[in-house]
Amino acid sequence: MDSQALMITLFLLLHHSTGPAAHDDSWSMKVPAEVRAIEGYPAVLPCSFTHPHGTQHTSMHVMWRLGHGHTGTELFRCSSLNGSQHCQPGPHQDQRYRLEGNHRAHDLSLRINSATLEDSGRYYCRVELPGQPQGSYENKMGTRLRVEAPPRILSLTVVGSADIGLKALCQVQGSPLPDIQWMGPDDILDADTRPPLSQEAAGQHHTTSQLLDIQPGGQYTCTASNPLGKDQATVYILLPSQERSMKKHRLTALPLILGLALGVKVLLALGLGTWMIKGSIKP
């Protein structure tokens, strides 16, 4: 395992799942209850086993599933035949997954390259020894992979009109789920938290916050933060006189998002001739 994987993948060894197989008390498999990783870096899921019929096996199949049993999704499979020291994946194997451990030493650890938030879930390790009595075993508890990521503002939009009222919507991604704070022209503002505006997508990685009753002439900043960092986006709302000036200069009504250094974003919203570009914000 390279040093980067060792530093980034954090093993939370809460307990080992080592229970005996129902048919043979000498089978055992050890896995951590949870592994944490950072988005974009490798994650390693440890798995090792013992077998009652010695340590040398002519052939071996190794499998990893996301989800338990046959209802789970098989992510990795390799086979080692005729005493080979290499466990050969299938021709259609996703190259993000590879066997990190030495299967001949009963180490079936799985490496996931460039982990994403969508990789979070519970993984199950399985080994099959063709021709051996009681020749297969799968860990029943699994290992939970928790992929964490700093906040990222996916969108900042303004909806409504001067007649019915204006509101800003800030959609955010991150894990742990980021906290969102709004800053108005003069002070920190309270977001409206009524459903469905704070709904979170499956996996608990996305949330949306809305700010009600925003006013023309105001500048509003959405800040998302979690223990891994923060992200910001700002929108400025035109006064009626500024809107007329925009029309004179034939500015295109098109929302833009510019990525700045250190992950800070400024939303430049030009919507229906109502919004105008405002200057940058500090990280």
Secondary structure, 3 states (H helix, E strand, C coil): CCHHHHHHCEEEEEEECCCCCCCCCCCEEECEEEEEEECCCCEEECCEEECCCCCCCCCEEEEEEECCHHHCEEEEEEEECCCCCCCEECCCCCCCEEECCCHHHCECCEEECCCCHHHCEEEEEEEECCCCCCCEEECCCCEEEEEEEEEEEEEEEEEEECCCEEEEEEEEEEECCCEEEEECCCCEECCECCCCCCCECCCCCEEEEEEEEECCCCEEEEEEEECCEEEEEEEEECCHHHHHHHHHCCCCCCCEEEECHHHCEEEECCCCCCECCCCCCCC
